[in-house]
């Protein structure tokens, strides 16, 4: 039955419009809802107008999961040089084993340089995820040192695969910490010695808000140097495995060394997570100067320290709201006793403290449960 069928009352007739007659704004909304990239690619072949409308949507988010895909896109830029500016999100993710195929895919003398050049054409790129062989780290790292490359970048994740499974050298990409527009940064399995940011033209007051160092081997002095750069870093996460492989060379021995590094951003940090089982607790942590810190995650012995006799007490952040222990509490009697004392006097140590989160494991000691009873909902397992 047609909408123009004369048997249909005029008041209920619906005007039928051809797909191609819809305005560009509506076409874009429809195309963004398509479930598969191949559907968008098909739309591009319908007509010139459909191609001009669908092309920006098609290339808004790109995944390069093979080197040949990256190189083919690079070749397409010769005829469509503005295509790179359409991309806002890109993920480059392929294993080292596929790098051997690059030389047979291109006749250029330095094909590896083409990877970084292609990314540099993405002038409106906001989200960049890199997970590629370490041989590409130098070329990609140069992108972060240019004043005009990736001027819109907001989120970045970096991981370079080493054939021996070791940590890649963060010095190759150190200028990512000086990127003026970057807000969220994830670094995975990297190492950095005490040199930190060595550039003579050190940036100042970057926009970085969150930093994640996942399974990294970072020297505490270098970390302190890097945390000076953000104007208002809000969150930092540092993680490591219980049995790091290979063995750590740059990381500190004690938790307090990383906390001292974080003092470079104590004026703005709101959340600290340090899931680093091998870090020992020497002295009770001094966190009083972290004025905006509301959430802290670590292990109980790292907070209270293990040095005896204990001549100092832990200094919690004055605005702490949530404290989460990443281990089973109560394994050490003296630490458990100190925790109970801190909870009993939480109105003195941290008046805004409302959540204590623990791993139940084999069971939370009864004395800790009892001391938490006056504050309903305070203890969470």
N, C-alpha and C positions, 0 to 999 in steps of 0.2 A: 504494500500500500504506500503510495507516495504522499508526501506532505502537501502536494498541490492537487491531490485528488478532489474533484468537485463534490464528491459525496461527503467529504469531511466538512463540518460546519466551519465557517470563516473564523469564528472566535477561537477555535482550537488549532487552526493551521499554524504550523511552525515553518519559519523561513529556513530553507536549507542553503548552507553556504559550502562551497568547495573548499577543500583543505588548503589549497594554494592561495585562496582569497583572504585567509585569516591574517591579521596583523603580525608583524615579526615578534612582538612581545609575547603573544599567545602561542605562536609556533615554538618559541624557545622554551616556554613552560612545558609544552607537550613533549618536546624532545628531551628535556632533562629528566622526564619521568620514564623514558624508555629503559627497559631492564638490561639490555645488552648493547655493547659498543658496536657490534656488527649491524644492529638495526639503525644506528646513527649513520654508519658508513653507507648503508643502502640509501638512506634519505639523501645523502650528499650526491648520489648519482641520478636523482630524479630530474633536476633542472638546475640552471645556474642560480636561480633565486634560492632554491632549497639548499644548494651547496654553500652559498654565502651565509645563510642563517645557521645551518647545522655544523659547519666547520669549526666555529669557535666553541661550540658545545662538545664536539667530538674530541678536541684537543685540550680541553680544560684540565683533565686529569689523565696522566700518562703513566703506564707501567712498562719499563724496559727490563724484561726478565731474561733476555738473551743479548749478547753483544751485537749480533746482526741486526736486531730491531733498532738499537741505538744508532748504528751506522746508517741504516736505511733512512731513518728520520733525518739524520744529518745531511744525507744526499738530497732529500726533498727540500731542504732549506735553500738550495741553489735556485730553484724555480719559485719557491714560496718563502722568501726571506722573512716575512712578517709573521709566519706561522708560530715561531718561537714565542712571540709576545702574547699568544693566546693562552699559553699554558700557565696554570696557577698551582697545580699539584703534580709532582713527579716522584716516582720511586724507581731507582736503579738498583736491581737486585739480581745478581747471577754469580755462580761459583767460579773459582779459579780455573777449574777444568775446562771451561768454555772459552777462556782467553786465547787458547792455542788456535782457535778458528778465525781469529781476527785478520791475520795476515793474508789469508786467502779470500777475504771478503772485500778488500780495498787495495788499491795500488799506491796509496800515499806513503811516503817514507816514514812518517811518524803517526801511525793510526791511533795510538793511545791519546795523543793530544786532541784528537777529534772529540773525544768524550767530554772533556772540559769545555772545549769551544762550543759544543752543542748546548750545554747547560748555560753557558754565558749568554746565549741568544734569548733566553727566557726572562725577559726584562720585567715581567709581572709575576714571576714565581713567588709564591707565598709559603709553600710546604715542600721541603726537599728531604727525601729519605735515601741514604747511600748505604749499600751493602755489597761491596765489590772487592776484587783482589787488591792487595796492598800496592801493586804496581801502579795503580791509578791515583794513589793518595796525593802525590806531589802536584800533578796537574790540577786536580780538583781543589787542592789547598790553595793554589794560586788565585782561584776565583774569589776567595774570601779576603784577599789582600788588595783587590782592585777597588777604587773609589766609586765606580759606576756599575759594576757587575752585581746582579741579584739585589737591586736596590729596594725591593719590596719584600724580601724574605722575612718571615715571621717564625717559622718552625723548621728545625733541622735535626736530623738524626744521622750520626756518622758511625760506621763500622767497616773497617778494612780487614779482609781475611788474609791471614798469614798461612803459608803452607805448613809451617811447623806448629800451628795452633797457638802461637805466642801472642804477646800484646803488640799492637802497632804503635808507632811513635807519634804522639800527639803534636810534636813540634812541627810536623809537616802541615798540619791544619790549625795551628795555634791562632791564626788571625780570625777564626770564626768567633772567638771571644771578643773581638773588637768590632764585630758587625753592628752598625748603628740601629738597624730596625729589628734585629732578631729578638724574639721574646721567649722562645722555648727551645732548649737545646738538650739533646740526648747523645752522650758519648758512650760507646760500648767497647769493652776490652781494649783500652788504650793505656799507654804508659807515658809518664811525664816526669822528668828529673827535676832537680831543684832550680834549674834555670828559669822555668816559668816563661813569662812573656818577655822576650829579649829585645824586641823591636825598639829602635831609637824613637820612632814616632808612635809612642804608646797612646792608644785611644783613651778617652775619658768619658764617663757617664754614658754607657750604652743602655739599651732598653731591655736587657735580659731580665726575665721574671722568674723562670724556673730552669733549674739545671739538674740533670740526672747523669751521674757517673756510675755506669753499671759494669760490675766486674772489672774495674780499672785498677791500675797500679800507679797512683798519683802521689807525688811527694807533697807533704803538708806545706812546705814553704812555697812551692809552686802554686798550690791551691789558694793560699792566702794572697798571692800576687794576682791571680786571676779574679778573685772575688772583689778586688778593689774597683774593677772596671764597671760593673753594673751600677746604675744610679739607685735602683730600688729592687734588688733581688728578693723575691718573696718566698721561694721554696728551693731547697737543695736535698737531693737524694744520693746517697753513696752506698753501693752494695758490693759484696764480694762473696765468693763461695766459702763453705766451711774448710775445704781443702783446695786452695787455689792451685791451678796448674797452668803455666809453670809457676815456680815459687816467686813470691813478691820480692822486689828489690828496692822499690822507691817508697812504698807506703810506710807510715809510721808504726811504731810498736804499740802506742797507747792512744786510747780514745781522746784524751784531752788535747792531743796535738791537732787532731782534726777540728775540735771545737775551737781551739785557738785560731785556726785558719779561718773559721767562719766568722770570727770577730770583725773581719774586714767588711762584712755585710750585716753586722749586728743591729744597725739602725733600721733595717727594713725586713729582715727575715721573719716569716710568719710560721714556717713549718720546716723542721729538720728531721730527716730520716736517715739513720746510719745503721744499715743491716750488714755488719762487718764482724762475723763471729771471731776472727782471729785477733781483733784489737783487744788488748788487755785494759783493765781499769786500774789506774795507779792511785790518783788522788780523786776525791769527790769533785764533780764538775762544778764550775762557776758559770752560771748562766744568767745571773741577775741583770747584766747589761743588755741582754736581748729583749728590748722593751716591747716589741710587737710579737714576739714568739708565742703562739697559742697552741701549737701541737709539736710533740717531741716523741720520736720512736727510736729505741735503742734497747740494750740489754741491761738488766738491773745492776750487775756488778760493774758495768761500764759507767753507770750514773753515780754510784756510791763509792766506787774505787775499792781496791783490795789491799792498799797499803795499811799496815798496822804499826804502831797504834794510830787510830784515827783521831787526829787533833783538830780536824775541820769537818763541818757538816756540808751537805750538798746545798747549793744555792740555786733554787729553781727560778725560772723566768717569772717575773711579777705578774704577767698576764696569761700564764699558762692555763689552758682549758682542758687539754687532753694529753695524757701521758700513756704511752703504749709500750709494753715490754715485749720484745721479740723472742724471749726465752721463757722457760718455766721458772716462775718466781719461787723463792723459798728454798732453793737448793742449798744456799749458804745461809746458815743460821744468823750470822752477824748482819748480813745484808738484809735479811728478812726483818730483823729487829729494827734496823735503821729505817726501812720502808714503813713499818708500823708507826714509828715515832714521827715520821714526816707526815703521814696521813692524819694522825691525831692532831697535829699542829698545822694543818693545811691552811687554816684561816690566817696563820702568820706567814707561812712560807709562800703560799700562792692562793689568794682569796678566790680567784675565779676558776680554780681547778674543779671540774665537774665530772670528768671521766677518767677512770683508771682501767685500761684494757690489758688483760693478761691472757696468755695461752694456758688453757686448763691443763692439758697434758695429763700427768699422773695425779693431778689434784693440787689445788691451791691450799696452803696451810690454813688451818682453822683460825689461827690468831690473826691472819691478814683479813679473813672474811669477817671476823668479829669486829675488828677496828673500823671496818667499812660500813657496818650496819647502821650507824646513826644517819648516814646520808643515803637515802633510798636511790637505787639505780646508779650509784657511784662506781661500783665494781662491775665490770663487764667481761665476760669470758666467751 
